[in-house]
C-alpha cells in the first residue's frame, strides 16, 4: 500500500502549527520525543521531522512526497517545487534590518556594504532588482548578532514579532518578502501517492475554511427576514425556523468572521436579537 511521506520542521512554531493542522484533519500521529519519523495510525501517511533548510532538497530528490514549509524557503532553495496550497499560518517576513544608530533613508544607503544572511539567493535577487551590489556574508546560525560583532553592516533575516531585532538593537527598514506556510509537492511524486495527497488537501481545505468561518444564529422578526438575509454575506441562503413566539423566527447561517463585524450593527438595526456566534470544527463545501 502506498504511503504519503510528508516532511515538517523538526522544532519551532512551524512544527507545532503543522502537527496541529494534521490533528485537525483527523490524522493521529504518535510523535514521541526526538523521533525523526512517525506514522499516522488512521491515514496512509508518514511524517519526517527534518531540519528546515534541508527540506527543499529532500523534495527535489524525491525522498519525501510533500512538505509543510515556509514559502520563503522555496524562494531561496526550492526552484521547480510546486506549491499545492497556501496554509495561512506561521506568517512572517524576510526583511532588511540595520542597527538603530544607522541613519537610513533608502535601500541605496546599503550599496557596497556588508549584509549577513541565511538567504543569499534571496538577497542577491533583491539587490540586483534595485540595481545595488552588497557584500554577502552567509551565516547559518544567529544572523541578528552579526552587526554587533562587526561582521556586517546590515542583515536580511526572518522577522515575526520583531522582538529579536529589538533585543539586538536593530530596526527593520525594508520588507523583501512576506511568507507563510505552504503545502509543497515533490516533482517526482507518483500518481498513487498524489491520490493520497489529494485526500489530505481536501481535509486541509475543510479545516482552513472552518477556521475562517463562524456559525451564526439569531432571532429575527418575520417581516425582517428578507432584509436581514440580504444583509448577511452568506454561502447560499440561511436556514429559517419558526419560534414558539408568533411573528418570530430563528435564522441560522455561516459567515466569515471578519465579515460578521462589518454587518453586526446593520443586523441589530434590522431587528435581530439574541445573536450567537459559534466556532466551526470542519466545513465541507
C-alpha positions, 0 to 999 in steps of 0.5 A: 500500500502506498504511503504519503511521506510528508516532511515538517520542521523538526522544532519551532512554531512551524512544527507545532502549527503543522502537527496541529493542522494534521490533528485537525484533519483527523490524522493521529500521529504518535510523535514521541520525543526526538523521533525523526519519523512517525506514522499516522495510525488512521491515514496512509501517511508518514511524517519526517521531522527534518531540519528546515533548510534541508527540506527543499532538497529532500523534495527535489530528490524525491525522498519525501512526497510533500512538505509543510514549509515556509514559502520563503524557503522555496524562494531561496532553495526550492526552484521547480517545487510546486506549491499545492496550497497556501496554509495561512499560518506561521506568517512572517517576513524576510526583511532588511534590518540595520542597527538603530544608530544607522541613519537610513533613508533608502535601500541605496544607503546599503550599496557596497556594504556588508549584509549577513544572511541565511538567504543569499539567493534571496538577497542577491535577487533583491539587490540586483532588482534595485540595481545595488551590489552588497557584500554577502556574508552567509551565516547559518546560525544567529544572523541578528548578532552579526552587526554587533560583532562587526561582521556586517553592516546590515542583515536580511533575516526572518522577522515575526514579532520583531522582538529579536531585532529589538533585543539586538538593537536593530530596526527593520527598514525594508520588507523583501518578502512576506511568507507563510506556510505552504503545502509543497509537492515533490516533482517526482511524486507518483500518481498513487501517492498524489491520490493520497495527497489529494485526500489530505488537501481536501481535509486541509481545505475543510479545516482552513475554511472552518477556521475562517468561518463562524456559525451564526444564529439569531432571532429575527422578526418575520417581516425582517427576514428578507432584509436581514438575509440580504444583509448577511454575506452568506454561502447560499441562503440561511436556514429559517425556523419558526419560534414558539413566539408568533411573528418570530423566527430563528435564522441560522447561517455561516459567515466569515468572521471578519465579515460578521463585524462589518454587518453586526450593527446593520443586523441589530438595526434590522431587528435581530436579537439574541445573536450567537456566534459559534466556532466551526470544527470542519466545513465541507463545501 
